Amino acid sequence: MALHLIKLCVGCESITDLVDWIEENRLLHRRLGREYEQTHTTRMVPKRIDELLDGGSLYWVIKGQVAARQALLDIRPFTDGEGIGRCHLVLDPKVVPVEPRPYRAFQGWRYLAAKDAPRDIDTKAGDLAKMPEEMRRQLAELGLL
């Protein structure tokens, strides 16, 4: 069973903000003639890499709610120029909205068991998939989703 990570998406107001940021980075790399690979740098290196890379995702907490996920493609530990151990989380650039769920603020990242991960919102979800993100967020805050 896959293991996931969960992390705050600092600075994002919505899933659209995250998608736009990814696209801006992709376009910047293209203009500079660089191959694009979406990475997110963290200070701590996960110890359970094999479990995370066996179908795991990075779940993003946006404005106090788990809102979206991106599949983990690779985890690359490295030491930065100041000698501090860090890692790159290599992510699939596709952002998948998930059923919103409240989540308190925390630092760094946490492991998220597959059984505790919110379900994806896809086209089969009917009205929920068509609902604007802000409305899903408000309904989740009221405990109606």
N, C-alpha and C positions, 0 to 999 in steps of 0.2 A: 504494500500500500504506500502511495506517495506521501511524502512529507513536504510541507510548504513553509514559506517564510511570510511574515507579515511585517509591514513597515509603514511609518507615516510618510505621506507624500507632501512634504513641507513646501508651502508656497502655492500649491494647487487649490483652486476653488471648486473644481469640477473635473469630471472625467474628460470633458472637452479640453480643458486646460492641459491635462496630461497628454492627450493625443496631439494637440497643437505643438506642445514642447518637443515631442518626439519627432514630429514632421519638420519643425524648424531645424533641429539638429541634423536630420537626414539631409535636408537641403543644403545646410552649411557644409557638410562633408562633401556633398556632390560638387558644390562650387569650388571647393579647395582641391578637388580631384582625389579625394580619399575614399576608400571603401568604408561603407557605413556598417557599424555594428553597435547596437544599443547596449550600453553597459551602465550599471549603477555601482558606484564605489562605496564600500562600507569599511569601517575601521576594524570590526571583528570578523574573523573568518569562521564560517560555520564548521562544526566538527563532523556533522552528519551529511557530508557532501554526496555520498553514493545514494542515500535515500532521497535527497532533494532533487538529484538529477534523474531519478526514476519516475518522471512524470510530475514533478513538483512545479509550483508557481510562486511568484512573489505577489502577495495580496497587498493592495494599496489602501491605506486609511486616508480618506479625504474628508476634511471638515468633521471629524469625529465619527465617521462611519466607514466600515469596510465597503468599498464602492466598486473596485475593479481588480483584475489580476492580469499578470503577464507570465507566460510560461518561462521557466528557467531553462536555458540552453547549456550554460556552462558556469562554473565557478572557478575563478583564477586568483589564487592568493599571490601577493607580491609584497615587496618592501619598498616603501616610497623613498624619496631623496633624503628624508630626515631619519631613515632607519626604522620607521614605524610600519609594522605589519598591517596590511589592508587586503581587500580583495575586490575584484570586479565581478559583479553578478551580470552575466551575459543574458539578455532578455530577448524574447521574441517581441518584435515591435508591435504586434497586434495586441490591443488592449481589449479585454473581455469584461463587460459590465457584469457584476454579480448582485444578488439580492442584497440590498443595503442592510447593514447591521451595525448598531452602535458599538464603538470601541474607544476606550479611554486612551488618552495620550500616554506615550512611553518613549524612552530613548532607545536608539539603535533598532534592532529587529528582534523578533521572537519566532520560535518555531510554531507552526500551526498544523495540527494533526488533520489528516484528510477528513475524518469524521466531523471535525469542527468547522470545516471550511464552508462558506456560503455557496449556494448553487449559482451557476452561471445564469444570466438572463440572456436567452437567445430568442430567435424568431418564433420558436415553438411555445414560448411563454405567453403568447397572446397579448392581452392588454398590458401586462407588465412591461413587455419589451417596447411597446408603443408609447408608454407613459414618459413624459419628460423627467429627466434626472432629478430636478428639484422637487417635483411632486413625489417621486419614489422616496426621496430623502425625508420629506415631511411626513409621509405616511408611516415610514419606518420609525421616526421619532415618536409618533403617536401610538406605536405598537400595532398598527393596522396592516403591516406587511410582515 
